[in-house]
Amino acid sequence: MTDHILRDKQLSNSSYSHIIRVPFEKVDIADWLFNLPEAEYIRCCPPDHVACGSTLTDDGKRMSINVEMIGKTLMVQHYVGEVVTPSLCRMVSSSDAFTPNGRTRVQVIWTLSLKRVDDQSCEYTNSVVAHPTAEFMEFIAAHGASFEDASAARQRDGGYHNLRETPLFAASIERKALRRACMGQFAKAIQEINEALARDPQNSVL
């Protein structure tokens, strides 16, 4: 399905940030996003988050599928990674919106970014922008709603959702980075022990 996106119109635009107490170099947003367990995703904005998963497009681009409630609307987000790096993921979705009045579609752009604060911390920013489709404009017109009213409702509900999920996403990313760092230190220690044993199999210290 090809949607006609009205990029000159915005349904909503929100951005929130939170500090991660881990060095910038130790954080990998892409690794976190595409290996996020469903239970962890649900914990990151209860009760709004319903389910998540990772897959690929036909041409091999990485995707994150998120199912969540935004206000009274059930959103199925089909995020495709346009930019996927440890410090920046730009995800674009042609999303299905199941509203109390029926089903329609919108475009959602989710940007996850990281910037250095100091040697021991960085700042995570969670930005979400939504654009209407031509189908969405026909949908709200058929139900007697103005774009201004629809936009105000989406800004209110989407902004509140983002406000709540951002610090929980940041905490989850921080935990993942700390686990990776601990596992790296453990693997290094095992390697050093094995090298010591190879040099001196009778090493009494070991």
N, C-alpha and C positions, 0 to 999 in steps of 0.2 A: 504494500500500500504506500502511495506517495501522497504526503500531506502538503497542502498549500499553506506554508507558514507565513503569518503576517508579522514580519520582523520589526516593522515600524510601530507596532503596538506591544505594550507590556501588560500582562495580567498581574505580575508581581515581581518584586526584586528585593531580596533580603540577603544580608551578609553579617555573620557574627564570627568572632574570633575567641580563642582560648589558648592559654599558655600550656605547653607540654614540657615537663621537667626532664628532658632528655636532650643530649647534644644533637644538633641539626643533622650531622652525618650519620647518626644511628637510626634515623627515622626513614621508613619507606612506606609512603602512603599507598602506592600501587600494590605492594605486597599485602598490606592490610586489607585494602578494598576487595581484591580479587580472591582472597582466601578467608574472607570473613564468615565465621560460622553463623548459621541462621539464628541460633539462640543468643549469640552476642549482638547481632543486629537488632533483635527484638528488645534486648535490654537497653539499647541506645535511644529509645524514645517510646516507652510504654505509655499507654496501650496502642499507640498509633501504628508502630511497626508490626507488620503481619508476617512477612516472609521475604527471603532473599536468595539469590543464587548467582552463579557465574557461568557464562557460556561464550560462544563466539558467533560473529556474523558469518555469512557464507564466504566472505573474502578474508576471514581470519582475524578480524578486529576483536579485541576483548570487550565483553559486555558484562554489565552488572544489572540483574533483574531485581527490582525492589517493589514490594507490594506494601502499601501504607495508606493510612487514613489521613487526609488533609481536611480538617473540619468534618463535614458530613459526606465528603467525597472519597470514594475508594480509588486510589491511583495505582495503576500498574505501569511502572517505569521501565522502559527498555533502553537503558543507558548504554551508549556506544562510546568507547574511549577514543576521542579524537587526539588527545594528548595524554600519554601515560608515562610518567616518570616518578622517581621516588619523592620529589618535592612538589609535583604538580600533576593533577589529573583533571582533564576537562571532559566531562561526560555529557553527551547530548542524547535526549530521548524524545521520540514521538510517542507520547504517553496516552494510555486509555484512561479516561475519567468516568467513573460510574457514580453519577450524581443522583440525588433523590428524584430528579425529573427524567433520568435516562442516561444514556451513554454518549460520550463525545470524545474529542481528542484535542490535546494541546502539546506544544513543544516545551520541554523543560531542560534547561542547561544547568548542570550541577558542577561547580568548580571547587575542588579540594586543593588547597595550597598551603605551603609551609615557608616561613622565613626565619632566618637566624635572629635570636635575641641577644644571646651571649654564648660563652663556651659551654654552658650547661643547660641551655633551654632554647626553645624555638616557639613560634606562634603559629597555630593552625587556624586557617580561615575556611569557613563553610559558606559558599555563596550559591544561591539558587535564583534563577531568572526564568519566568514562564512567559511564553508568547502564545497568543491564540492562533488557531487554524481557521481557514475559511469555514470548515465544518462547524467549529465552535461558534462562530459568529451567527451562522444560520440557526444553530441549536438554541442560543439564548434569545434570538429574535422570535423563534417559534413559541417560546415560553414567556414572551412579554417582558424580558429583562433587558436593561440597557448594559452596554459594555462597561460604563462607569460603575454601575452597581456590582457587576460580576467581578470587575477588577478590585474594587474595594474589599469584597468578601474574600477573594483569593489572597490579597495582600495581608489581610488580618489573620486568616487561618494559616497561610503558608509562613508568614513571619513568625507567628507564635510557635509553630512546629519547629522551624529552624532554630529559634532561640533556645528551645528545650533540647534539641538533639546535638547541637554543636559541642557543648561541654562534655557530653557523654561520648560522642565520637572521639574527641580529643583524649579523654581518659582511656578509651579502648586502644587508640593508636599508641599511647604512652605505654600501656601494659604490654602490647605486642613488641614494641621496641626494647623494653627492658628484658623480656623473655629471650629475644634474639641475642641481646648482649650477654646474658648469663649463659646461654647455650654456647656462644662463641668462646667464652672464657673457659667453659668446661671442656670443650673440644680441644682447645689449645693446651690445657693441663694434661689431658689424656695423651696428646701427641708428644708432649715433653717427657712424660713417663715412659712411653714406648721407645722413644729415642734413647733415653737413659738406659733402659733395659737392653737395647740392641748394642750399645757400647760396652755395657758391663752386666751381663746376665746374673752375676752373683752380687749385685749391688745390695749391700746390707741395709741401706737407708730405705730402700723400697721393699 
